Amino acid sequence: MTARIERLVTSGQFTLDGGTWDVDNNVWIVGDDHEVIVIDAAHDADAIAEAVGDRRLSAIVCTHAHNDHIDAAPALADRTGATIWLHPDDLPLWKLTHPDRDPDAHLADGQVIEAAGADLTVLHTPGHAPGAVCLYDPALGTVFTGDTLFQGGPGATGRSYSHFPTIIDSIRDRLLTLPPETKVLTGHGDPTTVGAEAPHLEEWIARGH
């Protein structure tokens, strides 16, 4: 049975470099009636646990370690026994939010995370954050991009640990090479497709942010 994808929107705050912003985050739940994984446990462990219901939560996969994507991860993991996965390059960011709790496991480029009919391949896509990853499932025709690629362009690179040329390289080499019909499910806001975004790469580069 093919996995299905559910979207939960949670609200909270993003804090970095001394600033704080109100944000709505997409929490993606991938799996079937028995087992799921959560991509980005944002803001509200209670709401995420309620959406998971009585299914087994096997993994919490962090696309990157900005606080708004990981703030509910330890509480959700403690409640469910799920493993928290993070790319090690984002440990400095993780420690800003959770100084006393490490992730349980390290993501690596090319690794496949399996859950309930989903096979999510980890694509290391630094730029928005050093350890940012996207998760691609060819069978679902979907890539979960966190804050690397949005409808309308790359994620923000104006703050600490971010780098615009790096995110452009990641998007060009790792994401825009996927089939054009691939759905792009983002960390905030509405979905898009690879084909809808690919023609605009040069515009983003010219804009330079």
C-alpha positions as CSV (number, residue, x, y, z in Angstrom):
1,M,0.0,0.0,0.0
2,T,1.3,3.4,-1.0
3,A,1.9,5.8,1.8
4,R,-0.3,8.9,2.1
5,I,0.7,12.4,3.0
6,E,-1.1,14.5,5.6
7,R,-0.5,18.2,6.3
8,L,-0.9,19.9,9.7
9,V,-0.3,23.6,10.1
10,T,1.0,24.8,13.5
11,S,1.7,28.3,14.6
12,G,4.4,29.7,16.8
13,Q,7.5,31.9,16.6
14,F,10.9,31.8,14.8
15,T,13.8,33.3,16.7
16,L,17.3,33.8,15.4
17,D,20.0,36.6,15.6
18,G,18.0,38.5,18.2
19,G,14.8,38.8,16.2
20,T,11.5,37.0,16.6
21,W,8.8,36.5,14.0
22,D,5.3,34.9,14.1
23,V,5.2,31.9,11.7
24,D,2.9,29.1,10.5
25,N,4.7,25.9,9.8
26,N,3.8,22.8,7.7
27,V,4.1,19.6,9.6
28,W,4.1,16.6,7.2
29,I,2.8,13.2,8.3
30,V,3.7,10.4,6.0
31,G,2.6,6.8,6.3
32,D,-0.5,4.6,6.5
33,D,-3.1,3.5,9.1
34,H,-0.5,1.8,11.3
35,E,2.8,3.7,11.1
36,V,3.9,7.2,10.2
37,I,6.9,9.5,10.2
38,V,6.7,13.2,11.0
39,I,8.7,15.8,9.0
40,D,9.5,18.8,11.1
41,A,7.8,18.7,14.6
42,A,6.9,22.4,14.7
43,H,5.5,24.3,17.8
44,D,2.8,22.0,19.1
45,A,3.6,18.5,20.3
46,D,0.0,18.0,21.4
47,A,-1.5,18.9,18.0
48,I,1.0,16.6,16.2
49,A,0.4,13.7,18.6
50,E,-3.4,14.1,18.0
51,A,-2.9,14.1,14.2
52,V,-0.8,10.9,14.5
53,G,-3.5,9.3,16.7
54,D,-3.0,5.7,17.6
55,R,-0.5,5.0,14.8
56,R,3.1,4.2,15.6
57,L,5.4,7.2,15.1
58,S,8.7,5.7,14.1
59,A,10.7,8.8,13.2
60,I,10.8,12.6,13.5
61,V,12.9,13.9,10.6
62,C,14.1,17.5,10.8
63,T,14.7,19.2,7.5
64,H,16.9,21.7,9.4
65,A,17.4,22.9,13.0
66,H,15.8,26.4,13.0
67,N,13.8,26.5,16.2
68,D,10.4,26.7,14.5
69,H,11.0,23.3,12.8
70,I,12.3,21.5,15.9
71,D,10.8,23.1,19.0
72,A,8.3,20.3,19.6
73,A,10.6,17.4,18.6
74,P,11.8,16.3,22.0
75,A,8.4,16.4,23.6
76,L,6.9,14.5,20.7
77,A,9.7,11.9,20.8
78,D,9.4,11.5,24.6
79,R,5.7,10.9,24.2
80,T,5.9,8.4,21.3
81,G,9.4,6.8,21.5
82,A,10.1,8.1,17.9
83,T,13.7,8.7,16.8
84,I,14.7,12.3,16.1
85,W,16.8,12.5,12.9
86,L,19.0,15.6,12.0
87,H,21.9,16.2,9.7
88,P,25.0,16.7,12.0
89,D,26.0,20.0,10.2
90,D,22.9,21.6,11.9
91,L,23.9,20.6,15.5
92,P,25.1,24.2,16.4
93,L,21.6,25.5,15.4
94,W,19.9,22.6,17.3
95,K,21.9,23.5,20.4
96,L,20.5,27.0,20.4
97,T,17.0,25.5,21.0
98,H,17.7,22.3,22.8
99,P,21.1,22.7,24.7
100,D,20.4,19.7,26.9
101,R,18.9,17.2,24.4
102,D,20.7,15.8,21.3
103,P,19.0,14.4,18.3
104,D,18.9,10.6,18.4
105,A,20.4,9.9,15.0
106,H,22.3,11.7,12.2
107,L,21.0,12.0,8.6
108,A,23.4,11.4,5.8
109,D,23.1,12.3,2.1
110,G,21.7,9.4,0.2
111,Q,20.3,7.6,3.2
112,V,16.7,6.2,2.8
113,I,14.2,6.5,5.6
114,E,11.5,3.9,5.3
115,A,8.0,4.1,6.9
116,A,4.8,2.5,5.9
117,G,5.2,2.3,2.2
118,A,7.3,5.5,1.9
119,D,11.0,5.5,0.9
120,L,12.4,8.9,1.6
121,T,15.8,9.6,0.2
122,V,17.8,12.2,2.1
123,L,19.2,15.0,-0.2
124,H,21.7,17.2,1.7
125,T,20.8,20.7,0.5
126,P,22.8,23.3,2.5
127,G,22.3,27.0,2.1
128,H,19.3,28.0,4.3
129,A,21.1,26.1,7.0
130,P,24.3,24.1,6.8
131,G,22.6,20.8,7.6
132,A,19.4,21.4,5.6
133,V,18.0,18.4,3.9
134,C,15.2,17.6,1.5
135,L,13.4,14.2,1.4
136,Y,12.5,12.7,-2.0
137,D,10.2,9.8,-2.6
138,P,10.0,8.9,-6.3
139,A,7.0,6.6,-5.8
140,L,5.0,9.4,-4.2
141,G,6.3,11.9,-6.8
142,T,7.1,14.2,-4.0
143,V,10.0,16.1,-2.4
144,F,9.7,17.7,1.0
145,T,11.9,20.7,0.8
146,G,11.8,22.3,4.3
147,D,12.9,25.9,3.8
148,T,15.2,25.2,0.9
149,L,12.8,25.8,-1.9
150,F,9.4,27.5,-1.8
151,Q,6.7,28.5,-4.3
152,G,8.5,31.5,-5.8
153,G,12.1,30.8,-4.9
154,P,14.8,29.8,-2.4
155,G,14.5,30.0,1.3
156,A,15.9,33.0,3.1
157,T,19.6,33.3,3.5
158,G,19.9,36.6,5.3
159,R,20.7,35.3,8.7
160,S,23.4,33.4,10.6
161,Y,24.4,30.0,9.2
162,S,22.9,30.8,5.8
163,H,24.6,31.3,2.4
164,F,22.9,32.4,-0.8
165,P,25.3,30.9,-3.4
166,T,25.2,27.6,-1.5
167,I,21.4,27.4,-1.6
168,I,21.4,28.1,-5.3
169,D,23.8,25.3,-5.9
170,S,21.7,22.9,-3.8
171,I,18.5,23.8,-5.7
172,R,20.1,23.7,-9.1
173,D,22.0,20.4,-8.6
174,R,19.7,18.4,-6.2
175,L,16.1,19.6,-6.7
176,L,15.7,21.0,-10.2
177,T,17.2,17.8,-11.6
178,L,14.1,15.9,-10.3
179,P,11.2,15.2,-12.7
180,P,9.3,18.4,-13.4
181,E,6.0,16.9,-12.2
182,T,7.5,16.3,-8.7
183,K,5.4,17.9,-6.0
184,V,7.3,20.3,-3.8
185,L,5.9,20.2,-0.2
186,T,7.5,23.1,1.7
187,G,8.1,24.0,5.3
188,H,5.8,27.0,5.1
189,G,3.0,28.0,2.7
190,D,1.6,26.4,-0.4
191,P,3.0,23.5,-2.4
192,T,4.5,23.9,-5.9
193,T,6.2,21.6,-8.4
194,V,9.8,21.3,-9.7
195,G,8.6,22.3,-13.2
196,A,6.9,25.4,-12.0
197,E,10.0,26.7,-10.2
198,A,12.8,25.5,-12.6
199,P,12.4,28.3,-15.2
200,H,13.0,31.0,-12.6
201,L,16.5,30.0,-11.4
202,E,18.3,32.8,-13.3
203,E,15.8,35.4,-11.9
204,W,16.6,34.3,-8.4
205,I,20.3,34.5,-9.0
206,A,19.9,38.0,-10.5
207,R,17.9,39.0,-7.5
208,G,20.6,37.6,-5.3
209,H,18.7,36.8,-2.1
